[in-house]
Amino acid sequence: MVDYNIEIAEGFELLTQGEYEKSLEKFIKAIEVNSESPEAYSLASEAFAQIGDIEKALTHAELAYKKDSEKPEYTLQYASMLYASGENEEGLRLANEAQRHGDMAEVHLLKSNIYMDMEEDSKALKEAKIAYEMDKNPIYSTNYALILKESGKIQESTDLLTKNLNEDPDNVDIAYLLYQNELAEDHLGEALEYITKCLRLEPEEPLFYSEIAAVMDELEDGELAEKYYSKAFEVSDSDPDYAMELAEFYFESDMLDDAFNTLEKSHDDEDPEYYILMGKIMMAKKEYNKSMGYLDMAIEMADDPEAKITKAMCLYEINRLDESESLLKEALKQDFQSDYIDSLLRKVSWKSNRKKFKL
């Protein structure tokens, strides 16, 4: 016979160990035994959230709340799941309800994030500060620092994060936030120090190689930029996103064969940006028909104006000027790089008139 308390205890232990699927099995059994207990629904909601099933996490959080709406933890959990589902207004209402039942730092943390989503920066900052003053836990101080930055108070954010990093020098999340702050202030030297620290702490994280590469690119050190973009691609096990970054670098550096070979090795067939970049590479190689084949895919998938512009330039190069003009006008209607398109239309018109009058 299934024992409710045993299932809950075993499920909770599995949950704390990161065994979310197995913990769910326990919580579902517990619900079957006692469908009136809010605890099992609440724990199941947390497990569903951990595996990314927000819909079921929301459903179970709502059930826990309905079983015991007086307990602030259940109200807060339901509010959090509403927020995660994009229901900010209702999430805020429930967060305020949770606060009336018991004022907790977690409530103010949630309210600060909801207000940020609602673009009410001053309210978000106020709530984040309250949470931080109630509890100096890194979660609250980091959130406060983030919202300070988003509110334009970057130096205050940096001061707080620096204090936190001094207290916890191996905290990679804080170091990365400091990197972003310094980058936002265009302090490339300081930014490089922090992102290099991140890499020392987590040498297998491809994002950090990619970020260093971007800084090197900004500093116009092409050799190191290539080294780090390549390393990001390697460490990521040839992830298509990092392939795109490396190929973009090669393309901008006029290393067209390297760009092509990188994308041939790894790409996402469902990403229109892949076809656009391949189209640009082929156009730069003067292989216009191949270029247009790739660009047609991007246009079909996403009606992409950039793909239309690039294809129009291929048509221009092979003297299909009427088609080029028509496609540019189509792209112009999408309100994308209007001045640039106007300049291209003039270029097409000039070439057309030149051919017409045999100039």
N, C-alpha and C positions, 0 to 999 in steps of 0.2 A: 504494500500500500504506500502511495506517495505521501510523504510528510511535508507540509507547507514550509515549516521552519528550516528543515534540512535543505530543501530546494533553494530557498532564499539565501541561506548561508553559503552553500556551495556555489550558487550563481554569483554572489557578491565577490567571493574569492577569485573566481574565474574572470570577473569583470576587472578587478584590480590588477590581474596578471596580463590583461590585454587580450584575453580569449573571449572576444565579444560574441561570436557565433555560438560558442558552447554555453556561455552565460545566458544567452537568450533562451536556449532550450530549457534551462532550469527555471527561468522566470515565467515562461509560458506554461510550464507544468504547474508552477505555484499558482498562477491565475486560474488554471483549470480546477485546482483544488479549492481555492478561495477567491472567487471573482469579486468579492466585496472589499478586498484589501487594497488600499491605494499604493502601498509600498511596492508591491510586485509590478504594478503598472508604471510606477515612477522609475524603477530600476530597468525595466524593459525599455522605457523611453530612452534612457541614457545609453543603453547598449545599441539600440537602433541608430541613435545619433552618431555613435562612434563608428558604425559601419557605413554611415552616409545615407541611411534611409530616413530622410527628414520627414517624409509624409507619415510613416508609421511612428516615428519618434513623437511627432505632434499629436497623433491620435492617442497614443498611450499616455502622454503628458496630460492631455485633456481629461482622460478617464481618471487619472490619479487626482486631478484637481476637483473633478465632480464628486469623487468619493469623499474628499476631505478638503473643502475650500477654505477652511480656517487655518490650515498649516501653511505658513509663508513659503516654505521650501517647495511645496507642490505648486503654489501659485506662481512662484518665480520660475520654476522649470517650464511651466506652461507658457509663461510670458516669453521666455528665452526661445522656445520652439516656434512661437508665433513670429518672433523677430527673425529667426533663421529661415522661416517660410516667406518672408517679405511682407508680413502683415504688421507694419510698424505701429499704426494707430491702436490696434487691439492689443499689441504687445505692450505698448506704453500704458494703456489702461490697466492691464493686469499687473504690470510692474508697480504702478502706484497702489494698487490693491494690496500687493505683497508688502509694500512699505508700511501701509497702515497696520498690518498684522505684526510686523516686526522689522525695524529699521536695520538693514544689513548692508555691508559694503558691496556685496554682490548685486543688490538692487540698483545702487547708484552706478555701478559698472555697466549694467545692462542699459540703464536709462541714458548714460552718456553715449553708448554706441547707437542706440535708437535715434537720439537727437542728431548725431553726426549723419546718419542716413537721411534724416529729414532736413539736413542742411541748416540746422539751428545751432550754429557753432558756439554761441555764448552759453546756451543751456547745456550743451554737451560738455563744455569746459568746466562749468560749475559742478555738474554731477561727477565728473572724473576727479575733480579736486576733493570733493566730499569723500568719495570712496578712498582716495589716497590718504586723506587725513584720518579716516576711521581705521585704516589698516595699511601699514607701510610694506605689506607683502609685495614682492616684485611684480606680481600680476597687476596690482592697482597702480603702482608707480610707473610701470611701463605703459599702461593704458593712458595714464595722465600725460606722460611724455609724448605719446603719439598724438593725442588730441591737442596738446600745446603746439606741436608742429603743424597739424592740420589747420589750426587757428592762426597760423602765421607767427607764432611765438617760438621761432626755431632756437634762438639762443637759450631761452628758459628750458626748452626741451633738452637741449644738449647738456646744460648744466646738471639737470636731474639725472640724465642717463650716465653722465660721467661719474657722478657720485655713486650710482648703482654699480657701475663697472669697477670702480675702486673697491667696493665691498665684495664684489663677485667677479674677479678678473677673468674667469674662464667661461663667462656667460656669453655664448656666441650670439644669442638673440639681441642682447643689448649692444654688443659690438657692431652687429649688422645695422641696427637702428641708428647708431652714431655715424656709421658710414653713409647712410642715406641722408642724414642731417647735413653732414659736411658736403656731400655732393650737391644738395639743394642750395647751399651757400656758395657753390663753385670753389670750395676749398679742396682742390684735387689732391694736394700732398697729404693733408690730414685724412681725407677719404681713403686714399691708398693705404695708409697705415692701418686703418680699422679693417678694411676688407682683407688685407694681408693677415691680420690677426685672426680673422674668421677662418681663413684658409688653413692657418696653423692648427686651429682648434678642430677643424673638420676637413681634413685633406682629401676626402672622397666626395665632397659636395660640388657638383659641376657648376652650380649657380655662382659660387665664389670665383672660380676661374673665369667664368663669363664676365662677371662684374669687373675683375681686374683688367681683362682684355678691353672692355669698353673704356676704362680710364686711360689705358695705354693708347687706345685709338684717339681719344680726346687730346692726349699729350703728343700725338703725331709720332708715336714710336711704333711703326708698323711691324717691326720684327717681333717685339714683345707681344703686341696685340695678336698677331698670328699664332704665336706660341701658346698663348692662353686660350684663345678661341678653339684651337686645335685640342688642347688638353681638356677643355670643357666637353667637347664632342666625344673625346676618348673616354673620359671618366663616366660620362652619361650612358655608356654602352650604345653609342650611335643614336641617341634620341633625336627624332626629326626636328624638334624645336632648336636644338643646338646645331644640327646640320644647317638649318636655315640661317642662323647667326653667322656660322663660319662661311657659308656660301655668300652671304651678303657682303662680308668683309672681303672675300676674294673678288667678288664682282666690282665693288667700289675701288679695289686696288688694281683693276684691269687684269686679274689673273683668271681669265675666263675658263680655261680648261680645268683648273682646280675647283672653281665654283661649280661647274657642270658635274665633275666627278664626285664631289661631295654630295650633291643632291641625288645623283644616280645611286649612290650607296645607301642613302637614308632619306626618306621623305614620307609625308602623309598624303595619300591619294585624295583625302577628303578636304584638304586645305587649299582654298583658292590661291593663297599667297605663294604656295609652291609653284603653281602653274604660271603665275605672274612673273616670279623671279626667273623661272626657266625661259619664259618668253623673252625677258629682257636680255638674258645671257645669249640666247640664240640670235636676237636682233643685233647685239654687239658683235657677234661672230659673222654677221651678214648672211645668216641662214634664215631668210625671212619667212619662207613657207613653214619651216619647222617652228619658228617663233609663233606664227599665227595659230598653229595647231594647239600649242599650249595655251595661248591667250583665249582662244575660243572656249576652252574648258573653263577658265576662270569666269568668262562672261556668262556661260551657261549656268554655272554653279551659283554665282553671286551677283550677276549683272554689274560687275565691277567696273567703275569708270576709269580707273588706272589701267586696267587691261584694255579697255577700248582705246584709250589714248596711245598706248604702246602699239596696239595693232594698227591704228591709224597711221602711225609713223612707219610701220612696215609697208603698208599700202602706198604711202608716199614714196618710199625708196624704190618700189617697183613700178612707180608711175600709174598706179590705179587711183588717180587723184580724186575723182568723183566719190568713190567709196571712202577714201580717207576723210574727205570733207564731211560726208554724211555721218560717219562714225564720231568725228570730233563734235559735231553739233548735237549728236545724241548724248555724248558725255557731258557737254556743256549744260544740258537740261538737268543734270544731276547735281548742279551747284558744287562742282569739284574743280579746284584750281582754275577758276574762270579766266584770270588774266593770262595764265600760261596757255590755256586752250585757245584764247583769242590770238595769241602770238603765233601759235601753230596754224591756225586757220589762215592768217595772213601769209604765212610761209607757203601753205598749200596753194593759196590763190595766186601768189606771185609765180610759183612754178607752173601753174596751169596756164596763166597768161603768157608766160615765156614760151611754153610749148605751142600755144595757140598762134602766137605771132612769130614763132620760130626765131626768137631773140638769142 
